[in-house]
Amino acid sequence: MPELPDLTALLSIVEERSEAADPLSRLTVAEGVLSELEGVGDRLLGYLVELARAEGCSWSDIGDHLGISRQAAQQRYGRRWSSLTVADLAQSGAFDRYTGRAKQTLERAEAHARRRGATAVGADHLLLGILDDPQTLAVRAIAAQGADPAALRADLEQQLTEGPGSPATLPIGADARRALQAALVETAELRHNYVGTEHMLLGLLREKSIGLLRERGVMLEPTRAAVRAALEAILRAREG
């Protein structure tokens, strides 16, 4: 079994990072190292919770295993579960059913969050990632309701504020996670075996994540209808 870093190894890291030799400077560097270790620990636990939930374990199951309540389990692990990044979730298999374009959307969403100095990938960044590719069913479903995707994107960019700067490890924010979970529900209800950008858009609408969509007349039920119509047209074209 690989050994965890011991005190000597950690002291070596502190010494390498310290620009000054005085003890107070080393103490400051050590605080940073400790913060990084805590962050990795949070991601480790969050990752394992993600795997457990992917296997069908509920928060109640996790709580029962630990001898605590469901609420206590969520309190203990919820924050750590929310510390996972796009890469973490990809490695866990959470995006295995995502189409290539849907995965690219997640990568673009993370890039938008970093460009804006955000501390997490938010639902608004997710929508920007969707709007970046005008050839997707999601963007076509928006246009089918009379909304201009380009104008919507411009308005969304204008609404976004500049953040203080993104951390090296950028998590997926709570609103984006809820939208992605809602996308899975939409996938199941539509009886699809994949997750595309259209399901991600439906997830955003289902969670009412972005008011600007409603302001521009993009609604949940009409979006579902537009997605179904587009898919039926694709099937007819293939059969013909």
Disulfide bonds with the S-S distance in Angstrom:
none
